[in-house]
Amino acid sequence: MKWFLTPLVSVLAGCMTWSTVRAESMGCLVEPDRVADVGSQSVGVLERLMVERGDKVTGGQVLARLSAQVERASVSVAEARSQADAEVRQAMAAHELALRKLERARDLLKQDFVSDQALDQADAEARVAEQRVVQAREAQRVAQREYRLSAAQLGQRDVRSPFDGIVIERYRTEGERIEREPVVRVARIDPLRVEAIMPAAQFGSIAAGQTAVIRTDLPAFSTLNAKVVLVDRVIDPASNSFRVRLTLPNPDHRIPAGLRCKVDFAVASAPQAAPPAAAPVVPPTGGARVSRSPVVRPAATPVALPSSQIVPQRHAPERTITKQYMASREPRLQMATGLALPRRSSVDDDRPLLSLR
């Protein structure tokens, strides 16, 4: 007798669908992009503080000034010395006179009115006068360098902002002595920096350039868009996590720093392929048992896709297609169950029976 085994063939073999997996929202913190405690390069008494907390400042702007009476006097003296050119003019005049004497000595020597010694003396005096001109000009250049040095020392008495930002703290006031202590704290809040700590399980699914959604408790800034700029390449073994840095534009300084937030990343999972269809197994006519080898399904490899190429997951109509397939096979199943089975002999007692379901 023929035995028939009707396997259930997978209709969606080879069909692949993309699914979007949204990582769990993790806590984050909105911070200023840069913060600097600004102090003075020299020691002195704070003469004037020109900013208040909350003021906007630009890079290079003077924030405070130390007392600098001595430095200002030194600058005035050096400036006057650098502009003095009397010695240079005097040396140039002496050089011109020495050249005229040398020319007259040469003419007189041609007429045998002077000796060769007189000509040599006039020539030496002309060379000495020339070197005095060079010496006077070098002295003037040194005076100009001293003036620039004095001006730089005076500039060290000013406390300047290192970048554009706002003043968030004042540490000193007028009349206090400043040594190594900072005077003010300046923060840059355009752009803002968002620091998030992610679990190690999500390592590799977040990359630089990826966008994320920042959610805060403030109603005016409940949802913000940020961009990943840095992902740590080392996982902290103690907490089993890694850090991610995002940048958040803030051109109008409307978003305040210091907000607690939550960050959501959209991560694309790998295409999921349906398992391959199993080949029908027909038992032999003899009494040998049929052994099935397990089907090994390849594991899917996670693939990260850009957010523009992610397609939401759709439920595959597997159940509907299976019902249609079984309905089409119903008449054949009824005919197979209606056939009369042959009598079993004692020899067939040891043979396994295959039941149709």
NUVEX-911755 format. One record per residue (C-alpha): residue number from 0; residue in three letters; x, y, z. Coordinates in pm, 1 decimal. Example, Ala and Ser with C-alpha at 12.3 -4.5 7.8 and 13.67 -1.06 7.14 Angstrom:
BEGIN
{resi:0, resn:ala, u:1230.0, v:-450.0, w:780.0}
{resi:1, resn:ser, u:1367.0, v:-106.0, w:714.0}
//
This chain:
BEGIN
{resi:0, resn:met, u:0.0, v:0.0, w:0.0}
{resi:1, resn:lys, u:113.9, v:348.4, w:-72.7}
{resi:2, resn:trp, u:158.6, v:584.5, w:215.3}
{resi:3, resn:phe, u:114.5, v:951.0, w:158.5}
{resi:4, resn:leu, u:254.1, v:1221.4, w:384.6}
{resi:5, resn:thr, u:116.9, v:1566.7, w:315.8}
{resi:6, resn:pro, u:366.0, v:1826.5, w:449.3}
{resi:7, resn:leu, u:265.7, v:2183.6, w:523.6}
{resi:8, resn:val, u:463.1, v:2393.1, w:274.2}
{resi:9, resn:ser, u:553.5, v:2747.0, w:380.2}
{resi:10, resn:val, u:404.9, v:2985.9, w:122.2}
{resi:11, resn:leu, u:615.9, v:3283.6, w:233.1}
{resi:12, resn:ala, u:954.1, v:3123.7, w:170.3}
{resi:13, resn:gly, u:1209.6, v:3381.3, w:63.1}
{resi:14, resn:cys, u:988.8, v:3675.7, w:158.5}
{resi:15, resn:met, u:1181.5, v:3929.2, w:369.8}
{resi:16, resn:thr, u:1043.5, v:4214.9, w:573.0}
{resi:17, resn:trp, u:1216.8, v:4501.1, w:753.5}
{resi:18, resn:ser, u:1108.3, v:4583.0, w:1102.3}
{resi:19, resn:thr, u:1181.0, v:4887.2, w:1313.3}
{resi:20, resn:val, u:1285.0, v:4825.2, w:1671.7}
{resi:21, resn:arg, u:1274.1, v:5126.7, w:1897.6}
{resi:22, resn:ala, u:1527.5, v:5111.5, w:2174.8}
{resi:23, resn:glu, u:1412.9, v:5172.9, w:2527.8}
{resi:24, resn:ser, u:1414.8, v:5538.2, w:2632.4}
{resi:25, resn:met, u:1723.8, v:5611.2, w:2838.9}
{resi:26, resn:gly, u:1795.4, v:5900.4, w:3069.5}
{resi:27, resn:cys, u:2014.1, v:6185.2, w:2951.5}
{resi:28, resn:leu, u:2125.5, v:6532.6, w:3054.0}
{resi:29, resn:val, u:2133.6, v:6854.4, w:2848.5}
{resi:30, resn:glu, u:2456.8, v:7042.0, w:2924.2}
{resi:31, resn:pro, u:2640.8, v:7345.7, w:2786.2}
{resi:32, resn:asp, u:2876.4, v:7265.6, w:2503.5}
{resi:33, resn:arg, u:3171.3, v:7427.7, w:2684.7}
{resi:34, resn:val, u:3220.2, v:7566.1, w:3035.2}
{resi:35, resn:ala, u:3526.5, v:7763.7, w:3147.7}
{resi:36, resn:asp, u:3627.8, v:7916.1, w:3479.4}
{resi:37, resn:val, u:3803.0, v:8232.1, w:3359.6}
{resi:38, resn:gly, u:4077.3, v:8387.8, w:3569.7}
{resi:39, resn:ser, u:4367.9, v:8630.4, w:3545.1}
{resi:40, resn:gln, u:4714.9, v:8552.0, w:3414.1}
{resi:41, resn:ser, u:4881.7, v:8769.3, w:3676.5}
{resi:42, resn:val, u:4843.5, v:8846.3, w:4044.3}
{resi:43, resn:gly, u:4677.8, v:9170.3, w:4150.6}
{resi:44, resn:val, u:4377.9, v:9349.1, w:4293.2}
{resi:45, resn:leu, u:4050.9, v:9337.0, w:4103.3}
{resi:46, resn:glu, u:3987.8, v:9693.7, w:3991.6}
{resi:47, resn:arg, u:3670.6, v:9652.3, w:3785.8}
{resi:48, resn:leu, u:3423.6, v:9374.6, w:3702.4}
{resi:49, resn:met, u:3233.5, v:9456.6, w:3384.6}
{resi:50, resn:val, u:2979.4, v:9171.4, w:3355.8}
{resi:51, resn:glu, u:2694.0, v:9032.1, w:3559.7}
{resi:52, resn:arg, u:2547.2, v:8684.6, w:3578.5}
{resi:53, resn:gly, u:2333.6, v:8610.8, w:3272.0}
{resi:54, resn:asp, u:2513.1, v:8857.8, w:3041.6}
{resi:55, resn:lys, u:2596.7, v:8747.9, w:2687.8}
{resi:56, resn:val, u:2964.7, v:8780.9, w:2600.4}
{resi:57, resn:thr, u:3173.8, v:8732.9, w:2287.9}
{resi:58, resn:gly, u:3514.2, v:8578.3, w:2244.0}
{resi:59, resn:gly, u:3791.3, v:8819.4, w:2348.2}
{resi:60, resn:gln, u:3559.3, v:9054.8, w:2536.8}
{resi:61, resn:val, u:3706.6, v:9208.2, w:2855.6}
{resi:62, resn:leu, u:3521.6, v:9070.8, w:3157.1}
{resi:63, resn:ala, u:3729.6, v:9216.2, w:3441.1}
{resi:64, resn:arg, u:4041.2, v:9428.6, w:3490.9}
{resi:65, resn:leu, u:4310.2, v:9429.9, w:3758.3}
{resi:66, resn:ser, u:4483.7, v:9739.9, w:3887.4}
{resi:67, resn:ala, u:4764.6, v:9829.8, w:3644.2}
{resi:68, resn:gln, u:4902.8, v:10176.3, w:3720.0}
{resi:69, resn:val, u:5265.3, v:10061.1, w:3701.1}
{resi:70, resn:glu, u:5208.2, v:9870.1, w:3378.9}
{resi:71, resn:arg, u:5040.8, v:10168.5, w:3214.0}
{resi:72, resn:ala, u:5334.5, v:10392.7, w:3306.1}
{resi:73, resn:ser, u:5580.5, v:10142.1, w:3163.2}
{resi:74, resn:val, u:5383.5, v:10131.2, w:2840.2}
{resi:75, resn:ser, u:5393.8, v:10509.7, w:2810.5}
{resi:76, resn:val, u:5769.7, v:10519.9, w:2857.0}
{resi:77, resn:ala, u:5831.4, v:10238.8, w:2610.8}
{resi:78, resn:glu, u:5605.3, v:10400.9, w:2354.2}
{resi:79, resn:ala, u:5791.3, v:10731.5, w:2373.9}
{resi:80, resn:arg, u:6125.6, v:10557.4, w:2344.5}
{resi:81, resn:ser, u:6015.0, v:10359.8, w:2042.1}
{resi:82, resn:gln, u:5905.2, v:10673.5, w:1862.3}
{resi:83, resn:ala, u:6227.5, v:10868.8, w:1934.7}
{resi:84, resn:asp, u:6436.8, v:10891.4, w:1615.4}
{resi:85, resn:ala, u:6679.7, v:11173.4, w:1702.1}
{resi:86, resn:glu, u:6975.0, v:10938.4, w:1740.5}
{resi:87, resn:val, u:6905.6, v:10786.2, w:1402.4}
{resi:88, resn:arg, u:6896.8, v:11125.8, w:1232.4}
{resi:89, resn:gln, u:7216.3, v:11234.3, w:1408.0}
{resi:90, resn:ala, u:7398.9, v:10922.8, w:1291.5}
{resi:91, resn:met, u:7275.7, v:10972.4, w:935.5}
{resi:92, resn:ala, u:7399.5, v:11333.7, w:932.5}
{resi:93, resn:ala, u:7742.0, v:11229.3, w:1060.7}
{resi:94, resn:his, u:7758.1, v:10962.3, w:794.2}
{resi:95, resn:glu, u:7685.4, v:11213.8, w:515.4}
{resi:96, resn:leu, u:7957.8, v:11445.9, w:645.1}
{resi:97, resn:ala, u:8210.0, v:11163.7, w:654.4}
{resi:98, resn:leu, u:8126.1, v:11072.4, w:292.8}
{resi:99, resn:arg, u:8188.6, v:11434.2, w:179.1}
{resi:100, resn:lys, u:8525.9, v:11439.4, w:355.4}
{resi:101, resn:leu, u:8620.4, v:11118.9, w:182.3}
{resi:102, resn:glu, u:8535.2, v:11262.1, w:-162.3}
{resi:103, resn:arg, u:8742.8, v:11578.9, w:-100.2}
{resi:104, resn:ala, u:9036.2, v:11370.2, w:24.1}
{resi:105, resn:arg, u:9031.7, v:11168.6, w:-297.4}
{resi:106, resn:asp, u:9031.8, v:11487.0, w:-512.0}
{resi:107, resn:leu, u:9318.8, v:11637.6, w:-314.8}
{resi:108, resn:leu, u:9518.1, v:11318.6, w:-342.3}
{resi:109, resn:lys, u:9493.1, v:11333.8, w:-720.6}
{resi:110, resn:gln, u:9643.6, v:11686.4, w:-705.2}
{resi:111, resn:asp, u:9913.7, v:11574.1, w:-458.1}
{resi:112, resn:phe, u:9791.4, v:11810.8, w:-185.5}
{resi:113, resn:val, u:9735.0, v:11537.2, w:77.9}
{resi:114, resn:ser, u:9906.6, v:11214.0, w:160.7}
{resi:115, resn:asp, u:9771.1, v:10861.0, w:140.8}
{resi:116, resn:gln, u:9738.7, v:10854.7, w:516.8}
{resi:117, resn:ala, u:9487.3, v:11138.6, w:512.4}
{resi:118, resn:leu, u:9279.7, v:10948.1, w:255.5}
{resi:119, resn:asp, u:9282.0, v:10631.9, w:470.1}
{resi:120, resn:gln, u:9172.5, v:10831.5, w:774.6}
{resi:121, resn:ala, u:8877.5, v:10985.6, w:588.3}
{resi:122, resn:asp, u:8774.2, v:10643.2, w:459.3}
{resi:123, resn:ala, u:8777.9, v:10494.5, w:812.2}
{resi:124, resn:glu, u:8570.6, v:10781.6, w:949.5}
{resi:125, resn:ala, u:8307.1, v:10723.8, w:677.8}
{resi:126, resn:arg, u:8280.8, v:10352.9, w:764.5}
{resi:127, resn:val, u:8247.1, v:10430.5, w:1135.8}
{resi:128, resn:ala, u:7969.2, v:10680.9, w:1064.2}
{resi:129, resn:glu, u:7786.5, v:10417.7, w:857.5}
{resi:130, resn:gln, u:7797.2, v:10166.0, w:1144.4}
{resi:131, resn:arg, u:7664.0, v:10429.6, w:1383.0}
{resi:132, resn:val, u:7359.7, v:10466.1, w:1161.0}
{resi:133, resn:val, u:7304.3, v:10089.7, w:1176.6}
{resi:134, resn:gln, u:7347.5, v:10093.9, w:1554.6}
{resi:135, resn:ala, u:7093.3, v:10376.3, w:1596.4}
{resi:136, resn:arg, u:6836.6, v:10191.7, w:1387.2}
{resi:137, resn:glu, u:6884.4, v:9871.3, w:1586.6}
{resi:138, resn:ala, u:6836.1, v:10064.8, w:1909.5}
{resi:139, resn:gln, u:6510.4, v:10201.5, w:1773.2}
{resi:140, resn:arg, u:6390.4, v:9850.0, w:1685.4}
{resi:141, resn:val, u:6474.6, v:9727.2, w:2035.7}
{resi:142, resn:ala, u:6273.9, v:10017.7, w:2180.8}
{resi:143, resn:gln, u:5974.4, v:9914.8, w:1969.1}
{resi:144, resn:arg, u:6000.5, v:9556.1, w:2094.1}
{resi:145, resn:glu, u:6014.4, v:9681.0, w:2451.6}
{resi:146, resn:tyr, u:5698.3, v:9877.4, w:2384.8}
{resi:147, resn:arg, u:5519.7, v:9565.1, w:2260.8}
{resi:148, resn:leu, u:5642.1, v:9375.2, w:2566.8}
{resi:149, resn:ser, u:5505.7, v:9641.0, w:2800.4}
{resi:150, resn:ala, u:5174.7, v:9641.4, w:2614.8}
{resi:151, resn:ala, u:5151.6, v:9262.2, w:2650.9}
{resi:152, resn:gln, u:5217.4, v:9285.9, w:3023.8}
{resi:153, resn:leu, u:4942.9, v:9544.2, w:3048.7}
{resi:154, resn:gly, u:4709.1, v:9313.8, w:2855.8}
{resi:155, resn:gln, u:4762.4, v:9040.3, w:3114.6}
{resi:156, resn:arg, u:4582.1, v:9259.8, w:3365.3}
{resi:157, resn:asp, u:4259.6, v:9212.2, w:3167.1}
{resi:158, resn:val, u:4037.0, v:8905.2, w:3204.7}
{resi:159, resn:arg, u:3887.9, v:8813.8, w:2866.3}
{resi:160, resn:ser, u:3624.0, v:8563.8, w:2755.9}
{resi:161, resn:pro, u:3768.5, v:8261.8, w:2570.7}
{resi:162, resn:phe, u:3455.8, v:8207.4, w:2352.7}
{resi:163, resn:asp, u:3102.8, v:8327.7, w:2286.3}
{resi:164, resn:gly, u:2855.4, v:8242.0, w:2558.8}
{resi:165, resn:ile, u:2687.1, v:8365.8, w:2872.7}
{resi:166, resn:val, u:2814.0, v:8438.8, w:3223.3}
{resi:167, resn:ile, u:2666.9, v:8182.3, w:3462.3}
{resi:168, resn:glu, u:2861.1, v:8267.1, w:3780.3}
{resi:169, resn:arg, u:3059.7, v:8548.9, w:3945.8}
{resi:170, resn:tyr, u:3317.3, v:8442.0, w:4201.2}
{resi:171, resn:arg, u:3485.6, v:8773.3, w:4293.9}
{resi:172, resn:thr, u:3404.1, v:9140.1, w:4332.8}
{resi:173, resn:glu, u:3595.7, v:9468.4, w:4309.1}
{resi:174, resn:gly, u:3878.7, v:9518.9, w:4557.2}
{resi:175, resn:glu, u:3961.8, v:9150.5, w:4611.8}
{resi:176, resn:arg, u:4310.7, v:9015.9, w:4554.4}
{resi:177, resn:ile, u:4333.6, v:8768.4, w:4267.6}
{resi:178, resn:glu, u:4603.5, v:8502.6, w:4249.2}
{resi:179, resn:arg, u:4495.9, v:8171.6, w:4096.0}
{resi:180, resn:glu, u:4124.5, v:8183.3, w:4165.8}
{resi:181, resn:pro, u:3873.6, v:8214.8, w:3878.1}
{resi:182, resn:val, u:3682.2, v:8540.1, w:3848.2}
{resi:183, resn:val, u:3376.8, v:8435.1, w:3643.4}
{resi:184, resn:arg, u:3236.7, v:8121.8, w:3479.7}
{resi:185, resn:val, u:3137.8, v:8135.0, w:3112.6}
{resi:186, resn:ala, u:2930.2, v:7870.6, w:2930.2}
{resi:187, resn:arg, u:2857.8, v:7824.3, w:2561.4}
{resi:188, resn:ile, u:2498.7, v:7709.4, w:2505.6}
{resi:189, resn:asp, u:2486.1, v:7712.9, w:2125.2}
{resi:190, resn:pro, u:2493.5, v:7429.8, w:2048.6}
{resi:191, resn:leu, u:2398.2, v:7231.3, w:2357.0}
{resi:192, resn:arg, u:2553.4, v:6896.4, w:2444.3}
{resi:193, resn:val, u:2343.4, v:6593.9, w:2539.9}
{resi:194, resn:glu, u:2512.8, v:6314.0, w:2732.8}
{resi:195, resn:ala, u:2341.3, v:5974.8, w:2750.6}
{resi:196, resn:ile, u:2446.5, v:5644.2, w:2907.2}
{resi:197, resn:met, u:2334.9, v:5341.5, w:2706.0}
{resi:198, resn:pro, u:2342.7, v:4971.8, w:2801.4}
{resi:199, resn:ala, u:2605.7, v:4753.9, w:2642.3}
{resi:200, resn:ala, u:2335.9, v:4551.8, w:2464.2}
{resi:201, resn:gln, u:2276.8, v:4848.5, w:2230.1}
{resi:202, resn:phe, u:2644.5, v:4888.0, w:2137.8}
{resi:203, resn:gly, u:2682.9, v:4885.4, w:1759.9}
{resi:204, resn:ser, u:2326.1, v:4997.4, w:1690.9}
{resi:205, resn:ile, u:2410.9, v:5366.5, w:1748.0}
{resi:206, resn:ala, u:2653.5, v:5547.6, w:1516.9}
{resi:207, resn:ala, u:2776.5, v:5902.8, w:1464.8}
{resi:208, resn:gly, u:2545.5, v:6105.2, w:1241.2}
{resi:209, resn:gln, u:2233.0, v:5925.3, w:1358.9}
{resi:210, resn:thr, u:1938.6, v:6136.6, w:1473.5}
{resi:211, resn:ala, u:1751.8, v:6092.4, w:1799.5}
{resi:212, resn:val, u:1450.5, v:6240.2, w:1975.9}
{resi:213, resn:ile, u:1508.1, v:6424.3, w:2304.2}
{resi:214, resn:arg, u:1212.7, v:6449.6, w:2541.0}
{resi:215, resn:thr, u:1213.3, v:6691.3, w:2834.8}
{resi:216, resn:asp, u:967.6, v:6780.3, w:3111.0}
{resi:217, resn:leu, u:923.3, v:7138.5, w:2989.8}
{resi:218, resn:pro, u:604.4, v:7179.0, w:2782.9}
{resi:219, resn:ala, u:769.1, v:7430.8, w:2549.2}
{resi:220, resn:phe, u:1054.5, v:7189.2, w:2470.8}
{resi:221, resn:ser, u:886.0, v:6851.8, w:2509.2}
{resi:222, resn:thr, u:1030.8, v:6708.4, w:2185.7}
{resi:223, resn:leu, u:1365.0, v:6805.7, w:2033.7}
{resi:224, resn:asn, u:1581.3, v:6659.4, w:1757.9}
{resi:225, resn:ala, u:1950.7, v:6595.3, w:1823.5}
{resi:226, resn:lys, u:2234.4, v:6438.1, w:1628.2}
{resi:227, resn:val, u:2490.1, v:6184.6, w:1750.4}
{resi:228, resn:val, u:2846.4, v:6317.8, w:1730.2}
{resi:229, resn:leu, u:3041.2, v:6077.6, w:1951.8}
{resi:230, resn:val, u:3001.2, v:5714.8, w:2062.4}
{resi:231, resn:asp, u:3245.9, v:5570.9, w:2315.3}
{resi:232, resn:arg, u:3444.5, v:5275.1, w:2184.8}
{resi:233, resn:val, u:3509.1, v:5138.4, w:2534.5}
{resi:234, resn:ile, u:3236.6, v:4985.2, w:2752.3}
{resi:235, resn:asp, u:3251.6, v:5051.8, w:3124.9}
{resi:236, resn:pro, u:3282.9, v:4705.4, w:3285.5}
{resi:237, resn:ala, u:3147.4, v:4821.4, w:3622.4}
{resi:238, resn:ser, u:2813.3, v:4948.0, w:3488.7}
{resi:239, resn:asn, u:2811.7, v:4748.1, w:3160.6}
{resi:240, resn:ser, u:2730.3, v:5065.5, w:2968.3}
{resi:241, resn:phe, u:2881.5, v:5319.0, w:2729.0}
{resi:242, resn:arg, u:2833.3, v:5691.1, w:2672.5}
{resi:243, resn:val, u:2684.7, v:5868.4, w:2372.5}
{resi:244, resn:arg, u:2718.7, v:6240.0, w:2300.9}
{resi:245, resn:leu, u:2466.5, v:6432.9, w:2092.2}
{resi:246, resn:thr, u:2457.3, v:6792.9, w:1973.8}
{resi:247, resn:leu, u:2142.6, v:7004.6, w:2000.1}
{resi:248, resn:pro, u:2123.4, v:7334.4, w:1805.1}
{resi:249, resn:asn, u:2022.9, v:7636.1, w:2014.4}
{resi:250, resn:pro, u:2072.1, v:7949.5, w:1798.9}
{resi:251, resn:asp, u:1838.3, v:8176.6, w:1998.5}
{resi:252, resn:his, u:1952.3, v:8052.9, w:2341.7}
{resi:253, resn:arg, u:1590.6, v:7956.6, w:2412.5}
{resi:254, resn:ile, u:1661.9, v:7606.1, w:2538.7}
{resi:255, resn:pro, u:1811.5, v:7614.0, w:2888.8}
{resi:256, resn:ala, u:2101.2, v:7390.1, w:2985.4}
{resi:257, resn:gly, u:2087.0, v:7152.6, w:3279.3}
{resi:258, resn:leu, u:1762.5, v:6976.5, w:3177.1}
{resi:259, resn:arg, u:1705.9, v:6611.6, w:3255.8}
{resi:260, resn:cys, u:1572.1, v:6430.9, w:2953.1}
{resi:261, resn:lys, u:1510.7, v:6098.5, w:2783.7}
{resi:262, resn:val, u:1655.0, v:5998.9, w:2449.4}
{resi:263, resn:asp, u:1495.1, v:5767.6, w:2192.0}
{resi:264, resn:phe, u:1695.5, v:5603.8, w:1914.8}
{resi:265, resn:ala, u:1537.5, v:5433.6, w:1611.1}
{resi:266, resn:val, u:1734.5, v:5116.5, w:1539.6}
{resi:267, resn:ala, u:1678.6, v:4906.3, w:1225.8}
{resi:268, resn:ser, u:1682.6, v:4528.9, w:1269.1}
{resi:269, resn:ala, u:1792.8, v:4269.8, w:1014.8}
{resi:270, resn:pro, u:1560.8, v:4139.2, w:742.4}
{resi:271, resn:gln, u:1376.1, v:3832.5, w:867.7}
{resi:272, resn:ala, u:1347.5, v:3553.4, w:614.0}
{resi:273, resn:ala, u:1090.1, v:3278.0, w:632.6}
{resi:274, resn:pro, u:1230.0, v:2930.7, w:708.7}
{resi:275, resn:pro, u:1297.7, v:2713.0, w:402.2}
{resi:276, resn:ala, u:1027.5, v:2468.4, w:301.3}
{resi:277, resn:ala, u:1081.0, v:2112.1, w:419.7}
{resi:278, resn:ala, u:1101.4, v:1848.5, w:148.3}
{resi:279, resn:pro, u:826.4, v:1580.9, w:156.1}
{resi:280, resn:val, u:934.0, v:1255.5, w:314.1}
{resi:281, resn:val, u:790.3, v:931.8, w:168.6}
{resi:282, resn:pro, u:841.0, v:625.0, w:386.7}
{resi:283, resn:pro, u:978.7, v:316.0, w:213.0}
{resi:284, resn:thr, u:754.5, v:17.1, w:136.5}
{resi:285, resn:gly, u:945.6, v:-196.0, w:376.5}
{resi:286, resn:gly, u:923.5, v:-192.2, w:750.6}
{resi:287, resn:ala, u:1223.2, v:33.6, w:804.0}
{resi:288, resn:arg, u:1170.0, v:331.4, w:1025.0}
{resi:289, resn:val, u:1199.2, v:676.6, w:875.5}
{resi:290, resn:ser, u:1431.9, v:920.1, w:1052.8}
{resi:291, resn:arg, u:1411.6, v:1289.7, w:995.8}
{resi:292, resn:ser, u:1712.6, v:1513.6, w:1012.8}
{resi:293, resn:pro, u:1649.4, v:1845.8, w:1185.9}
{resi:294, resn:val, u:1637.0, v:2150.6, w:964.0}
{resi:295, resn:val, u:1904.3, v:2406.3, w:1055.8}
{resi:296, resn:arg, u:1786.1, v:2760.4, w:1006.2}
{resi:297, resn:pro, u:2045.5, v:3032.8, w:958.2}
{resi:298, resn:ala, u:2045.0, v:3301.9, w:1220.4}
{resi:299, resn:ala, u:1967.5, v:3652.1, w:1108.9}
{resi:300, resn:thr, u:2248.1, v:3905.4, w:1131.0}
{resi:301, resn:pro, u:2148.9, v:4249.9, w:1265.6}
{resi:302, resn:val, u:2188.8, v:4521.4, w:1007.6}
{resi:303, resn:ala, u:2154.0, v:4889.3, w:1093.5}
{resi:304, resn:leu, u:1964.3, v:5093.9, w:834.6}
{resi:305, resn:pro, u:1930.1, v:5469.6, w:800.2}
{resi:306, resn:ser, u:1608.8, v:5612.5, w:933.6}
{resi:307, resn:ser, u:1495.6, v:5704.8, w:580.8}
{resi:308, resn:gln, u:1504.2, v:5337.7, w:467.8}
{resi:309, resn:ile, u:1321.6, v:5183.5, w:764.2}
{resi:310, resn:val, u:984.7, v:5034.5, w:676.4}
{resi:311, resn:pro, u:743.5, v:4963.5, w:961.7}
{resi:312, resn:gln, u:680.4, v:4598.0, w:1034.3}
{resi:313, resn:arg, u:371.3, v:4452.0, w:876.9}
{resi:314, resn:his, u:197.8, v:4138.7, w:990.2}
{resi:315, resn:ala, u:245.7, v:3870.8, w:723.7}
{resi:316, resn:pro, u:-82.6, v:3702.6, w:623.0}
{resi:317, resn:glu, u:53.7, v:3355.8, w:709.1}
{resi:318, resn:arg, u:-257.2, v:3240.9, w:896.5}
{resi:319, resn:thr, u:-491.9, v:3338.7, w:611.8}
{resi:320, resn:ile, u:-279.4, v:3171.0, w:345.6}
{resi:321, resn:thr, u:-252.5, v:2853.2, w:556.7}
{resi:322, resn:lys, u:-631.2, v:2834.2, w:590.2}
{resi:323, resn:gln, u:-674.2, v:2874.7, w:215.6}
{resi:324, resn:tyr, u:-419.3, v:2600.9, w:151.8}
{resi:325, resn:met, u:-591.0, v:2357.9, w:391.8}
{resi:326, resn:ala, u:-932.3, v:2434.4, w:237.3}
{resi:327, resn:ser, u:-798.6, v:2347.2, w:-108.4}
{resi:328, resn:arg, u:-658.4, v:2017.4, w:24.1}
{resi:329, resn:glu, u:-980.5, v:1920.3, w:206.3}
{resi:330, resn:pro, u:-1134.4, v:1708.1, w:-75.9}
{resi:331, resn:arg, u:-814.7, v:1505.3, w:-119.8}
{resi:332, resn:leu, u:-788.3, v:1444.2, w:253.3}
{resi:333, resn:gln, u:-1146.8, v:1314.0, w:262.4}
{resi:334, resn:met, u:-1079.1, v:1079.0, w:-29.0}
{resi:335, resn:ala, u:-765.0, v:949.2, w:139.9}
{resi:336, resn:thr, u:-944.6, v:878.2, w:468.6}
{resi:337, resn:gly, u:-1229.5, v:698.4, w:282.8}
{resi:338, resn:leu, u:-1002.7, v:435.3, w:129.6}
{resi:339, resn:ala, u:-1018.9, v:89.7, w:279.7}
{resi:340, resn:leu, u:-705.1, v:-12.3, w:457.5}
{resi:341, resn:pro, u:-571.1, v:-370.8, w:397.7}
{resi:342, resn:arg, u:-578.6, v:-633.1, w:670.7}
{resi:343, resn:arg, u:-290.2, v:-642.2, w:895.5}
{resi:344, resn:ser, u:-99.5, v:-962.0, w:943.4}
{resi:345, resn:ser, u:108.4, v:-1071.9, w:1232.0}
{resi:346, resn:val, u:412.1, v:-966.5, w:1035.4}
{resi:347, resn:asp, u:290.6, v:-607.8, w:1031.2}
{resi:348, resn:asp, u:254.4, v:-586.3, w:1406.4}
{resi:349, resn:asp, u:602.9, v:-448.2, w:1442.2}
{resi:350, resn:arg, u:555.8, v:-187.1, w:1170.5}
{resi:351, resn:pro, u:475.2, v:169.9, w:1282.3}
{resi:352, resn:leu, u:143.4, v:309.2, w:1178.4}
{resi:353, resn:leu, u:126.4, v:650.7, w:1016.4}
{resi:354, resn:ser, u:-195.2, v:831.5, w:1086.4}
{resi:355, resn:leu, u:-333.3, v:1102.6, w:863.8}
{resi:356, resn:arg, u:-419.5, v:1419.8, w:1039.5}
//
